């Protein structure tokens, strides 16, 4: 439940708002394919992993990845509240021009 209302939705929101209009459809397709692929791989190896490190180990591993995910969301993703898609795209265009 907490994943669905928290980190689970961030992927959809972040890529829909942060990708430039010119590549948004292909970028979303790629990102969501990669997301589904990782979920499928995790589901496929879950029982073997549980046998190796136990359910507690899986919980700690997932908590660690969620913490890294949280840090990326807080410190690396720009704030998009009350900004148009064009303003967000301009922000990235300006940021890449400075680099």
Rosetta constraint file for C-alpha pairs under 8 A:
AtomPair CA 1 CA 5 HARMONIC 6.64 0.50
AtomPair CA 2 CA 6 HARMONIC 5.89 0.50
AtomPair CA 3 CA 7 HARMONIC 5.39 0.50
AtomPair CA 3 CA 8 HARMONIC 5.21 0.50
AtomPair CA 4 CA 8 HARMONIC 4.81 0.50
AtomPair CA 4 CA 9 HARMONIC 6.30 0.50
AtomPair CA 5 CA 9 HARMONIC 6.28 0.50
AtomPair CA 6 CA 10 HARMONIC 6.70 0.50
AtomPair CA 7 CA 11 HARMONIC 7.11 0.50
AtomPair CA 7 CA 66 HARMONIC 7.77 0.50
AtomPair CA 7 CA 69 HARMONIC 7.71 0.50
AtomPair CA 7 CA 70 HARMONIC 7.76 0.50
AtomPair CA 8 CA 12 HARMONIC 7.78 0.50
AtomPair CA 9 CA 13 HARMONIC 6.35 0.50
AtomPair CA 10 CA 14 HARMONIC 5.71 0.50
AtomPair CA 11 CA 15 HARMONIC 6.15 0.50
AtomPair CA 12 CA 16 HARMONIC 6.12 0.50
AtomPair CA 13 CA 17 HARMONIC 6.13 0.50
AtomPair CA 14 CA 18 HARMONIC 5.75 0.50
AtomPair CA 14 CA 77 HARMONIC 7.89 0.50
AtomPair CA 15 CA 19 HARMONIC 5.68 0.50
AtomPair CA 15 CA 24 HARMONIC 7.90 0.50
AtomPair CA 15 CA 27 HARMONIC 7.74 0.50
AtomPair CA 15 CA 28 HARMONIC 6.29 0.50
AtomPair CA 15 CA 31 HARMONIC 7.70 0.50
AtomPair CA 16 CA 24 HARMONIC 6.99 0.50
AtomPair CA 16 CA 28 HARMONIC 6.97 0.50
AtomPair CA 17 CA 80 HARMONIC 7.60 0.50
AtomPair CA 17 CA 85 HARMONIC 6.51 0.50
AtomPair CA 17 CA 88 HARMONIC 7.60 0.50
AtomPair CA 18 CA 85 HARMONIC 8.00 0.50
AtomPair CA 18 CA 88 HARMONIC 6.87 0.50
AtomPair CA 18 CA 89 HARMONIC 7.18 0.50
AtomPair CA 19 CA 23 HARMONIC 6.78 0.50
AtomPair CA 19 CA 24 HARMONIC 5.26 0.50
AtomPair CA 19 CA 27 HARMONIC 7.00 0.50
AtomPair CA 19 CA 89 HARMONIC 7.62 0.50
AtomPair CA 20 CA 24 HARMONIC 5.68 0.50
AtomPair CA 20 CA 89 HARMONIC 5.80 0.50
AtomPair CA 21 CA 25 HARMONIC 7.94 0.50
AtomPair CA 23 CA 27 HARMONIC 5.69 0.50
AtomPair CA 24 CA 28 HARMONIC 5.86 0.50
AtomPair CA 25 CA 29 HARMONIC 6.18 0.50
AtomPair CA 26 CA 30 HARMONIC 6.18 0.50
AtomPair CA 27 CA 31 HARMONIC 6.08 0.50
AtomPair CA 28 CA 32 HARMONIC 5.89 0.50
AtomPair CA 29 CA 33 HARMONIC 5.99 0.50
AtomPair CA 30 CA 34 HARMONIC 6.17 0.50
AtomPair CA 31 CA 35 HARMONIC 6.14 0.50
AtomPair CA 32 CA 36 HARMONIC 6.08 0.50
AtomPair CA 33 CA 37 HARMONIC 6.00 0.50
AtomPair CA 34 CA 38 HARMONIC 6.20 0.50
AtomPair CA 35 CA 39 HARMONIC 6.32 0.50
AtomPair CA 36 CA 40 HARMONIC 6.09 0.50
AtomPair CA 37 CA 41 HARMONIC 6.17 0.50
AtomPair CA 38 CA 42 HARMONIC 6.12 0.50
AtomPair CA 39 CA 43 HARMONIC 6.15 0.50
AtomPair CA 40 CA 44 HARMONIC 6.11 0.50
AtomPair CA 41 CA 45 HARMONIC 6.28 0.50
AtomPair CA 42 CA 46 HARMONIC 5.70 0.50
AtomPair CA 45 CA 49 HARMONIC 5.95 0.50
AtomPair CA 46 CA 50 HARMONIC 6.03 0.50
AtomPair CA 47 CA 51 HARMONIC 6.23 0.50
AtomPair CA 48 CA 52 HARMONIC 6.34 0.50
AtomPair CA 49 CA 53 HARMONIC 6.03 0.50
AtomPair CA 49 CA 54 HARMONIC 7.13 0.50
AtomPair CA 49 CA 58 HARMONIC 7.37 0.50
AtomPair CA 50 CA 54 HARMONIC 4.34 0.50
AtomPair CA 50 CA 55 HARMONIC 5.31 0.50
AtomPair CA 50 CA 57 HARMONIC 7.64 0.50
AtomPair CA 50 CA 58 HARMONIC 6.64 0.50
AtomPair CA 53 CA 57 HARMONIC 5.11 0.50
AtomPair CA 53 CA 58 HARMONIC 6.79 0.50
AtomPair CA 54 CA 58 HARMONIC 6.45 0.50
AtomPair CA 55 CA 59 HARMONIC 6.19 0.50
AtomPair CA 56 CA 60 HARMONIC 6.21 0.50
AtomPair CA 57 CA 61 HARMONIC 6.07 0.50
AtomPair CA 58 CA 62 HARMONIC 6.06 0.50
AtomPair CA 59 CA 63 HARMONIC 6.01 0.50
AtomPair CA 60 CA 64 HARMONIC 6.08 0.50
AtomPair CA 61 CA 65 HARMONIC 6.34 0.50
AtomPair CA 62 CA 66 HARMONIC 6.05 0.50
AtomPair CA 63 CA 67 HARMONIC 6.10 0.50
AtomPair CA 64 CA 68 HARMONIC 6.34 0.50
AtomPair CA 65 CA 69 HARMONIC 6.09 0.50
AtomPair CA 66 CA 70 HARMONIC 6.06 0.50
AtomPair CA 67 CA 71 HARMONIC 6.27 0.50
AtomPair CA 68 CA 72 HARMONIC 6.29 0.50
AtomPair CA 69 CA 73 HARMONIC 6.23 0.50
AtomPair CA 70 CA 74 HARMONIC 6.15 0.50
AtomPair CA 71 CA 75 HARMONIC 5.86 0.50
AtomPair CA 71 CA 76 HARMONIC 7.69 0.50
AtomPair CA 72 CA 76 HARMONIC 5.11 0.50
AtomPair CA 72 CA 77 HARMONIC 6.68 0.50
AtomPair CA 73 CA 77 HARMONIC 5.28 0.50
AtomPair CA 80 CA 84 HARMONIC 7.97 0.50
AtomPair CA 80 CA 88 HARMONIC 6.93 0.50
AtomPair CA 83 CA 87 HARMONIC 6.04 0.50
AtomPair CA 83 CA 88 HARMONIC 6.61 0.50
AtomPair CA 84 CA 88 HARMONIC 6.41 0.50
AtomPair CA 85 CA 89 HARMONIC 6.16 0.50
AtomPair CA 86 CA 90 HARMONIC 6.09 0.50
AtomPair CA 87 CA 91 HARMONIC 6.17 0.50
AtomPair CA 88 CA 92 HARMONIC 6.56 0.50
AtomPair CA 89 CA 93 HARMONIC 6.20 0.50
AtomPair CA 90 CA 94 HARMONIC 6.05 0.50
AtomPair CA 91 CA 95 HARMONIC 6.14 0.50
AtomPair CA 92 CA 96 HARMONIC 6.05 0.50
AtomPair CA 93 CA 97 HARMONIC 6.14 0.50
AtomPair CA 94 CA 98 HARMONIC 6.42 0.50
AtomPair CA 95 CA 99 HARMONIC 6.61 0.50
